Amino acid sequence: MARPGSGMLVPSNGLGYPPQNLARVVVWEWLNEHGRWRPYTAAVCHHIENVLKGDARGSVVLGQVDAQLSPYIIDLQSMHQFRQDTGKTRANFLLAGADA
């Protein structure tokens, strides 16, 4: 699911399509308290994608890949991040089609 208003980031090689040597990546983001979308690190995005491959309706424990994110869990069905110690939830989206 791409966030509203987002588009694909595709660098052009002058031929109208992306260069062959670029790897496709997925970028996951969360909505901060100032209403701005902030990307997760590449390692966290990779972890989310791996969990999705196994169970698209499950949850992702972010502390398994980044100790600073240990209070956070993403519910993949609702696409919300939940902070266990405060009970606060935030929206999450994925930016599909970014090139590395």
Contact map, one row per residue, 1 for C-alpha under 8 A:
1110000000000000000000000000000000000000000000000000000000000000000000000000000000000000000011110000
1111011000000000000000000000000000000000000000000000000000000000000000000000000000000000000011110000
1111110000000000000000000000000000000000000000000000000000000000000000000000000000000000000011100000
0111110000000000000000000000000000000000000000000000000000000000000000000000000000000000000000000000
0011111000000000000000000000000000000000000000000000000000000000000000000000000000000000000000000000
0111111100000000000000000000000000000000000000000000000000000000000000000000000000000000000000100000
0100111110000000000000000000000000000000000000000000000000000000000000000000000000000000000000100000
0000011111000000000000000000000000000000000000000000000000000000000000000000000000000000000000111100
0000001111100000000000000000000000000000000000000000000000000000000000000000000000000000000000001110
0000000111110000110000000000000000000000000000000000000000000000000000000000000000000000000000001110
0000000011111000111000000000000000000000000000000000000000000000000000000000000000000000000000000010
0000000001111111111000000000000000000000000000000000000000000000000000000000000000000000000000000000
0000000000111111111000000000000000000000000000000000000000000000000000000000000000000000000000000000
0000000000011111100000000000000000000000000000000000000000000000000000000000000000000000000000000000
0000000000011111100000000000000000000000000000000000000000000000000000000000000000000000000000000000
0000000000011111110000000000000000000000000000000000000000000000000000000000000000000000000000000000
0000000001111111111000000000000000000000000000000000000000000000000000000000000000000000000000000000
0000000001111001111101000000000000000000000000000000000000000000000000000000000000000000000000000000
0000000000111000111111000000000000000000000000000000000000000000000000000000000000000000000000000000
0000000000000000011111000000000000000000000000000000000000000000000000000000000000000000000000000000
0000000000000000001111100000000000000000000000000000000000000000000000000000000000000000000000000000
0000000000000000011111110000000000000000000000000000000000000000000000000000000000000000000000000011
0000000000000000000011111000000000000000000000000000000000000000000000000000000000000000000000000011
0000000000000000000001111100000000000000000000000000000000000000000000000000000000000000000000001111
0000000000000000000000111110000000000000000000000000000000000000000000000000000000000000000000011111
0000000000000000000000011111000000000000000011000000000000000000000000000000000000000000000001111100
0000000000000000000000001111100000000011010010000000000000000000000000000000000000000000000001110100
0000000000000000000000000111110000000011000010000000000000000000000000000000000000000000000111100000
0000000000000000000000000011111000001111000000000000000000000000000000000000000000000000000111100000
0000000000000000000000000001111100001111000000000000000000000000000000000000000010000000011110000000
0000000000000000000000000000111111111100000000000000000000000000000000000000000000000000011100000000
0000000000000000000000000000011111111100000000000000000000000000000000000000000000000000010000000000
0000000000000000000000000000001111110000000000000000000000000000000000000000000000000000000000000000
0000000000000000000000000000001111110000000000000000000000000000000000000000000000000000000000000000
0000000000000000000000000000001111111000000000000000000000000000000000000000000000000000000000000000
0000000000000000000000000000001111111100000000000000000000000000000000000000000000000000000000000000
0000000000000000000000000000111100111110000000000000000000000000000000000000000000000000000000000000
0000000000000000000000000000111100011111000000000000000000000000000000000000000000000000000000000000
0000000000000000000000000011110000001111100000000000000000000000000000000000000000000000000000000000
0000000000000000000000000011110000000111110110000000000000000000000000000000000000000000000000000000
0000000000000000000000000000000000000011111110000000000000000000000000000000000000000000000000000000
0000000000000000000000000010000000000001111111000000000000000000000000000000000000000000000000000000
0000000000000000000000000000000000000000111111100000000000000000100000000000000000000000000000000000
0000000000000000000000000000000000000001111111110000000000000100110000000000000000000000000000000000
0000000000000000000000000111000000000001111111111000000000000000000000000000000000000000000000000000
0000000000000000000000000100000000000000011111111100000000000000000000000000000000000000000000000000
0000000000000000000000000000000000000000001111111110000000000000100000000000000000000000000000000000
0000000000000000000000000000000000000000000111111111000000010000000000000000000000000000000000000000
0000000000000000000000000000000000000000000011111111100000000000000000000000000000000000000000000000
0000000000000000000000000000000000000000000001111111110000000000000000000000000000000000000000000000
0000000000000000000000000000000000000000000000111111111100110000000000000000000000000000000000000000
0000000000000000000000000000000000000000000000011111111111000000000000000001000000000000000000000000
0000000000000000000000000000000000000000000000001111111100000000000000000000000000000000000000000000
0000000000000000000000000000000000000000000000000111111100000000000000000000000000000000000000000000
0000000000000000000000000000000000000000000000000011111111000000000000000000000000000000000000000000
0000000000000000000000000000000000000000000000000011111111000000000000000001100000000000000000000000
0000000000000000000000000000000000000000000000000001001111100000000000000011100000000000000000000000
0000000000000000000000000000000000000000000000000001001111110000000000000011100000000000000000000000
0000000000000000000000000000000000000000000000000010000011111000000000001111000000000000000000000000
0000000000000000000000000000000000000000000000010010000001111100000000001111000000000000000000000000
0000000000000000000000000000000000000000000000000000000000111111000001011100000000000000000000000000
0000000000000000000000000000000000000000000100000000000000011111111011111100000000000000000000000000
0000000000000000000000000000000000000000000000000000000000001111111111110000000000000000000000000000
0000000000000000000000000000000000000000000000000000000000001111111001000000000000000000000000000000
0000000000000000000000000000000000000000001100100000000000000111111000000000000000000000000000000000
0000000000000000000000000000000000000000000100000000000000000111111111000000000000000000000000000000
0000000000000000000000000000000000000000000000000000000000000111111111000000000000000000000000000000
0000000000000000000000000000000000000000000000000000000000000010011111100000000000000000000000000000
0000000000000000000000000000000000000000000000000000000000000110011111110000000000000000000000000000
0000000000000000000000000000000000000000000000000000000000001111011111110000000000000000000000000000
0000000000000000000000000000000000000000000000000000000000000110000111111000000000111000000000000000
0000000000000000000000000000000000000000000000000000000000001110000011111100000011110000000000000000
0000000000000000000000000000000000000000000000000000000000111100000000111110000011110000000000000000
0000000000000000000000000000000000000000000000000000000000111100000000011111001111000000000000000000
0000000000000000000000000000000000000000000000000000000011110000000000001111111111000000000000000000
0000000000000000000000000000000000000000000000000001000111110000000000000111111100000000000000000000
0000000000000000000000000000000000000000000000000000000111000000000000000011111000000000000000000000
0000000000000000000000000000000000000000000000000000000000000000000000000011111100000000000000000000
0000000000000000000000000000000000000000000000000000000000000000000000000111111110000000001110000000
0000000000000000000000000000000000000000000000000000000000000000000000000111011111000000111100000000
0000000000000000000000000000010000000000000000000000000000000000000000011110001111100000111100000000
0000000000000000000000000000000000000000000000000000000000000000000000011110000111110011110000000000
0000000000000000000000000000000000000000000000000000000000000000000000111000000011111111100000000000
0000000000000000000000000000000000000000000000000000000000000000000000111000000001111111000000000000
0000000000000000000000000000000000000000000000000000000000000000000000100000000000111110000000000000
0000000000000000000000000000000000000000000000000000000000000000000000000000000000111111000000000000
0000000000000000000000000000000000000000000000000000000000000000000000000000000001111111100000000000
0000000000000000000000000000000000000000000000000000000000000000000000000000000001110111110000000000
0000000000000000000000000000000000000000000000000000000000000000000000000000000111100011111000000000
0000000000000000000000000000011100000000000000000000000000000000000000000000000111000001111100000000
0000000000000000000000000000011000000000000000000000000000000000000000000000001110000000111110000000
0000000000000000000000000001111000000000000000000000000000000000000000000000001110000000011111000000
1110000000000000000000000001110000000000000000000000000000000000000000000000001000000000001111100000
1110000000000000000000000111100000000000000000000000000000000000000000000000000000000000000111110000
1110011100000000000000000111100000000000000000000000000000000000000000000000000000000000000011111100
1100000100000000000000001110000000000000000000000000000000000000000000000000000000000000000001111100
0000000111000000000000011100000000000000000000000000000000000000000000000000000000000000000000111110
0000000111000000000000011110000000000000000000000000000000000000000000000000000000000000000000111111
0000000011100000000001111000000000000000000000000000000000000000000000000000000000000000000000001111
0000000000000000000001111000000000000000000000000000000000000000000000000000000000000000000000000111
